[in-house]
Amino acid sequence: MPKFAANLTMLFTEVPFLERFASARNAGFSAIEYLFPYGFAANELKTQLEHNRLTQVLFNLPAGKWEEGERGIAANPARVEEFRAGVAKAVEYARELGVERLNCLAGKRASGYDDGTHWLTLVGNVKYAATLLQEKGLRLMVEPINHYDVPGFFLNRTEQALKLIDAVGMPNVFMQFDIYHAQREEGDLAATLRKHIDKIGHIQIADNPGRHQPGTGEINYPFIFKEIDASGYQGYIGLEYVPIPDSKSSLAWISDFGYKL
């Protein structure tokens, strides 16, 4: 039976962010995730988790100027010090909130640098982050993002993420497998799950096209969930989709597919 986590960046946006914890609990969730905690004091977020009896399963390392279109800085040769300072900040939040997995976004290519320089920067930064996280008993995810949604993003495909994991050579580094991004970029979802489940540390879902909830597009999610179950994956599946027509109604697919929260 899949374990679902509500992504509060995408779901329950009808209410202010701190009220979304209660919305998730009222909808039946016991676990949540979201992009970034840094706009709030850690104790504010911890209070919401405890009050609503929720487990937070994931958030991202600081990723640059998100509101200005940046989508990570881990591969940016000019931002190494900024990235590494962000890792320390993320670890502080993770320890306060009881989060065991942090996600690293490579970001877009920076002008003036070739791909080789980006790659060496990314490997060095991920190894630095993984070392610091390992000292605290935490896992680090690396996530491929499709190049249609985020043109110029440096890490797009499963094989690139696996190559990165091998190059870093740390036991606490895994791939965050976002099924929506994988479908847009490469397809072959079931085969990837079967072949690489031991390297997958977190899964996120949305349908394609539109990035809406399962059942609205081309991905055969009942089949995919059976593959995930058969693989022995024990982690959470983050619902990182744009809900239509609204958050509450968008959750109907869970019972329609024979699951429950």
ZIZIRA-V769847 format. One line per field, one symbol per residue. phi: phi as a letter, one per 40 degrees, with the letter a starting at -180 (. if undefined). A space follows every 10 residues. Layout:
phi=???
This chain:
phi=.cbcbccccb cgccbddccc ccccccchcb aaaacacccb cdcccccccc cbfbbcbaac cdbgcdcchc bhbcbcccbc ccdccccccc cdcccccgcb bbbbbcgccc cgbccccdcc ccdccccccc cccccbgbbb cbbcbccccb dgccbbbdcc ccccdcccgb cbbbcccccc cccccagfcc cccccbdcbc babbbacbcg fccdgbaccc cdcccccccc cgdbccbccb bccbcacccc ccdccccgba c
